[in-house]
Amino acid sequence: MLLLQRVTAIKIPEMCKVYEKQHLLQDLITMLKNRSSDEQDQIRVLATESFKEVAKFLTRDENKTYILPLIIQAAEDKSWRVRLCLSKNFT
């Protein structure tokens, strides 16, 4: 199960390239939310790395609605690895 979670967290940006916008907003954003609140900090780090790439496929308003809350959540994460990853990706 952990391997599947890791693979999906890594591949979300690649899936954005082939998904239609409607499915991206419904399915992939939900998957990204689930991965970014996973109990394993390793999975949350991988999800955090995907934020920037997924944001490229969204409009400014969609980023405010979907990605910004995930960034705020990652900034408040209990794991220093997640916060470090966030600081490296969003300076």
Backbone as CSV, one residue per row, in Angstrom:
resi,resn,N_x,N_y,N_z,CA_x,CA_y,CA_z,C_x,C_y,C_z
1,MET,0.822,-1.196,0.000,0.000,0.000,0.000,0.866,1.260,0.000
2,LEU,1.927,1.231,0.781,2.829,2.385,0.852,3.454,2.662,-0.510
3,LEU,3.807,1.614,-1.226,4.401,1.790,-2.556,3.422,2.456,-3.503
4,LEU,2.170,2.040,-3.463,1.143,2.641,-4.318,0.958,4.120,-3.986
5,GLN,0.964,4.461,-2.723,0.824,5.862,-2.311,2.017,6.680,-2.787
6,ARG,3.213,6.104,-2.692,4.411,6.808,-3.150,4.363,7.043,-4.651
7,VAL,3.982,6.029,-5.391,3.943,6.148,-6.848,2.908,7.186,-7.276
8,THR,1.738,7.162,-6.672,0.722,8.149,-7.064,1.147,9.558,-6.691
9,ALA,1.802,9.719,-5.545,2.272,11.047,-5.149,3.315,11.571,-6.128
10,ILE,4.154,10.700,-6.635,5.193,11.094,-7.582,4.620,11.380,-8.962
11,LYS,3.651,10.597,-9.385,3.143,10.660,-10.759,2.005,11.656,-10.971
12,ILE,1.511,12.294,-9.941,0.405,13.249,-10.103,0.720,14.329,-11.129
13,PRO,1.903,14.953,-11.102,2.176,15.974,-12.128,2.147,15.431,-13.553
14,GLU,2.619,14.214,-13.739,2.589,13.613,-15.069,1.160,13.313,-15.511
15,MET,0.318,12.920,-14.565,-1.076,12.639,-14.900,-1.817,13.913,-15.282
16,CYS,-1.395,15.039,-14.746,-2.024,16.329,-15.088,-1.909,16.628,-16.580
17,LYS,-0.845,16.150,-17.190,-0.616,16.415,-18.609,-1.635,15.733,-19.501
18,VAL,-2.184,14.617,-19.070,-3.092,13.845,-19.921,-4.551,13.895,-19.469
19,TYR,-4.795,14.350,-18.254,-6.171,14.433,-17.764,-6.860,15.674,-18.317
20,GLU,-8.147,15.561,-18.530,-8.938,16.744,-18.864,-9.085,17.584,-17.608
21,LYS,-9.315,18.868,-17.804,-9.368,19.816,-16.685,-10.395,19.397,-15.626
22,GLN,-11.562,18.942,-16.065,-12.620,18.535,-15.136,-12.136,17.395,-14.239
23,HIS,-11.490,16.404,-14.819,-11.008,15.258,-14.042,-9.805,15.644,-13.185
24,LEU,-9.009,16.567,-13.682,-7.890,17.056,-12.897,-8.404,17.668,-11.605
25,LEU,-9.427,18.517,-11.716,-9.967,19.187,-10.534,-10.675,18.218,-9.596
26,GLN,-11.349,17.237,-10.147,-12.097,16.307,-9.305,-11.204,15.203,-8.736
27,ASP,-10.507,14.510,-9.610,-9.792,13.303,-9.194,-8.381,13.578,-8.672
28,LEU,-7.593,14.298,-9.455,-6.195,14.474,-9.071,-6.026,15.400,-7.875
29,ILE,-6.836,16.428,-7.797,-6.749,17.310,-6.627,-7.149,16.552,-5.366
30,THR,-8.169,15.717,-5.472,-8.576,14.882,-4.327,-7.452,13.936,-3.934
31,MET,-6.818,13.327,-4.925,-5.698,12.429,-4.655,-4.539,13.192,-4.005
32,LEU,-4.270,14.388,-4.496,-3.197,15.206,-3.935,-3.516,15.603,-2.490
33,LYS,-4.771,15.934,-2.219,-5.180,16.260,-0.847,-4.984,15.066,0.074
34,ASN,-5.367,13.895,-0.403,-5.212,12.684,0.408,-3.745,12.392,0.694
35,ARG,-2.900,12.545,-0.318,-1.474,12.270,-0.135,-0.817,13.322,0.770
36,SER,-1.284,14.552,0.691,-0.665,15.600,1.511,-1.129,15.553,2.966
37,SER,-2.104,14.732,3.263,-2.521,14.557,4.662,-2.334,13.107,5.123
38,ASP,-1.500,12.370,4.425,-1.211,10.979,4.766,-0.493,10.912,6.112
39,GLU,-0.592,9.781,6.776,0.065,9.637,8.077,1.583,9.488,7.940
40,GLN,2.049,9.033,6.791,3.486,8.886,6.549,4.074,10.210,6.057
41,ASP,5.078,10.722,6.759,5.665,11.995,6.329,6.369,11.870,4.981
42,GLN,6.840,10.702,4.655,7.476,10.452,3.362,6.500,10.703,2.208
43,ILE,5.262,10.295,2.373,4.222,10.501,1.356,3.868,11.984,1.289
44,ARG,3.781,12.634,2.426,3.466,14.071,2.447,4.562,14.888,1.768
45,VAL,5.813,14.476,1.930,6.925,15.163,1.254,6.775,15.023,-0.255
46,LEU,6.487,13.827,-0.730,6.326,13.605,-2.163,5.153,14.403,-2.719
47,ALA,4.082,14.478,-1.954,2.927,15.271,-2.388,3.281,16.747,-2.444
48,THR,4.038,17.217,-1.472,4.448,18.619,-1.428,5.291,18.975,-2.647
49,GLU,6.115,18.051,-3.086,6.919,18.281,-4.280,6.057,18.428,-5.532
50,SER,4.854,17.881,-5.505,3.961,17.938,-6.661,3.174,19.242,-6.759
51,PHE,3.062,19.981,-5.682,2.237,21.198,-5.675,2.592,22.147,-6.811
52,LYS,3.870,22.411,-6.957,4.323,23.397,-7.938,3.983,22.964,-9.365
53,GLU,4.177,21.697,-9.664,3.891,21.193,-11.013,2.393,21.180,-11.306
54,VAL,1.604,20.797,-10.341,0.148,20.779,-10.530,-0.375,22.199,-10.700
55,ALA,0.198,23.129,-9.973,-0.241,24.527,-10.042,-0.087,25.109,-11.444
56,LYS,0.850,24.598,-12.218,1.058,25.082,-13.584,-0.139,24.805,-14.491
57,PHE,-0.936,23.824,-14.155,-2.073,23.434,-14.978,-3.370,24.130,-14.557
58,LEU,-3.303,24.918,-13.497,-4.496,25.560,-12.961,-4.443,27.067,-13.171
59,THR,-5.608,27.677,-13.159,-5.682,29.132,-13.248,-5.333,29.731,-11.886
60,ARG,-5.196,31.025,-11.850,-4.869,31.719,-10.598,-5.932,31.472,-9.532
61,ASP,-7.202,31.573,-9.919,-8.291,31.347,-8.959,-8.346,29.895,-8.500
62,GLU,-8.103,28.971,-9.411,-8.096,27.554,-9.038,-6.941,27.258,-8.087
63,ASN,-5.802,27.887,-8.312,-4.681,27.718,-7.388,-5.016,28.240,-6.003
64,LYS,-5.711,29.368,-5.939,-6.123,29.905,-4.641,-7.070,28.951,-3.930
65,THR,-7.948,28.334,-4.700,-8.948,27.440,-4.125,-8.377,26.084,-3.726
66,TYR,-7.526,25.510,-4.569,-7.092,24.125,-4.372,-5.671,23.965,-3.835
67,ILE,-4.726,24.721,-4.355,-3.323,24.509,-4.001,-2.900,25.318,-2.773
68,LEU,-3.346,26.546,-2.669,-2.951,27.380,-1.534,-3.296,26.753,-0.179
69,PRO,-4.489,26.177,0.004,-4.752,25.515,1.296,-3.801,24.348,1.581
70,LEU,-3.370,23.650,0.536,-2.422,22.552,0.724,-1.046,23.079,1.121
71,ILE,-0.665,24.213,0.548,0.612,24.835,0.901,0.590,25.295,2.355
72,ILE,-0.506,25.905,2.758,-0.638,26.352,4.150,-0.593,25.156,5.094
73,GLN,-1.284,24.084,4.718,-1.275,22.873,5.536,0.141,22.314,5.654
74,ALA,0.880,22.304,4.552,2.254,21.792,4.584,3.161,22.688,5.423
75,ALA,2.920,23.997,5.399,3.730,24.922,6.192,3.518,24.708,7.686
76,GLU,2.373,24.185,8.053,2.050,23.932,9.458,2.238,22.467,9.845
77,ASP,2.807,21.678,8.944,2.959,20.243,9.175,3.892,19.979,10.358
78,LYS,3.634,18.887,11.061,4.439,18.537,12.227,5.826,18.016,11.837
79,SER,5.967,17.558,10.605,7.238,17.002,10.144,8.143,18.089,9.567
80,TRP,9.368,18.127,10.039,10.314,19.117,9.519,10.666,18.808,8.066
81,ARG,10.585,17.532,7.677,10.894,17.166,6.285,9.897,17.794,5.312
82,VAL,8.634,17.792,5.686,7.598,18.392,4.842,7.820,19.893,4.739
83,ARG,8.083,20.526,5.864,8.312,21.983,5.852,9.562,22.347,5.066
84,LEU,10.614,21.515,5.180,11.852,21.750,4.427,11.593,21.610,2.923
85,CYS,10.862,20.592,2.538,10.523,20.385,1.137,9.737,21.579,0.598
86,LEU,8.796,22.051,1.381,7.998,23.204,0.978,8.884,24.438,0.798
87,SER,9.804,24.645,1.714,10.673,25.826,1.618,11.602,25.743,0.409
88,LYS,11.986,24.546,0.014,12.837,24.386,-1.163,12.071,24.635,-2.454
89,ASN,10.806,24.248,-2.478,9.997,24.389,-3.693,9.332,25.736,-3.828
90,PHE,9.059,26.400,-2.717,8.398,27.696,-2.729,9.216,28.681,-1.908
91,THR,10.131,29.355,-2.569,10.996,30.304,-1.869,10.301,31.633,-1.704
